[in-house]
Each structure stands twice: as structure tokens, then as C-alpha cells.
Amino acid sequence: MKLSKRLQTIADLIPENSNIIDVGADHGLLDIYLNKYKNCTCLATDISKPCIEKAKENAIKYDANIQTLVNDGLTNINLNDEIIVISGMGTKKVTKILDRNIKNDLIISSHTKINDLKEFLKSKNYQIIKEINIEDKKIYTIIYAKAS
């Protein structure tokens, strides 16, 4: 299974055997890859029911064991030690999802207003551990952040 350059860069940041919540998981390809090749436990969430249905189909196709949930962000999800991945949406939506008291590690690939995202993370006492810019049809910034 081959991921896009952006998703592969995100996957490379995640340690083996991690617990993942993938917000905006789309068709679940990142989660399937992480489950199969890094032994991660993954919850793939998306606001779109058709996307989650496709993620379920893909999990069967690639023989992966992931959980799926139609959800708008992190609503009603109990957080523990998961790494939260948010990719493929703008900073305004990302900050709305994260505007709560959480301490989880974050991997974010926002498509807009990266400086606003950095300011938001700083205001929530997060430290940016790694920032990667990659080109995959366009330039993407991927941020790995930890609570201070």
C-alpha cells in the first residue's frame, strides 16, 4: 500500500505501537497503513458518513483492523494517551476542534494560515517539536506538537 507523500510523512512521525485518533480520516488510508505496518491502534473519524463507509471498505480490502466513527472532530471521545492527527483541513477548523483542555501529542497538517495555527498552539501551551514542509502537488506544512 502506497501513501501520498504527505500521508507518508505523517506516518513516519508516529512511533510503532501508538494509539491514534485520526480526525478527518477521509478514506482511512493513514490508519490502515499505521495498523498494518506500525502495529498502531487507530480510530478514524470523519464528519462524512460516505468517507467512513469507504474507510471501512478499505480496511477490509487491506486486511486492517481499525475503528471508525462518524464524528465532527473530537466530540464525545474520551482522550487518554492517543496521538491526535488532524490533516486536510484549514486552521480555523483545526483550532475549533482543539479548543478544549487536552494534553495529547498532536500532528497537524493544516492547509491554511500556518502562523495562526502556531500562535494557537502556543496559546494552548504546546511546543512545536518538529515542523516539516513537503511538496506533494502543493506545499504542505506538517507540525508535531507536544503539551508543555
Order of alpha helices (4+ residues) and beta strands (2+ residues): alpha-beta-alpha-beta-alpha-beta-beta-alpha-beta-alpha-beta-beta
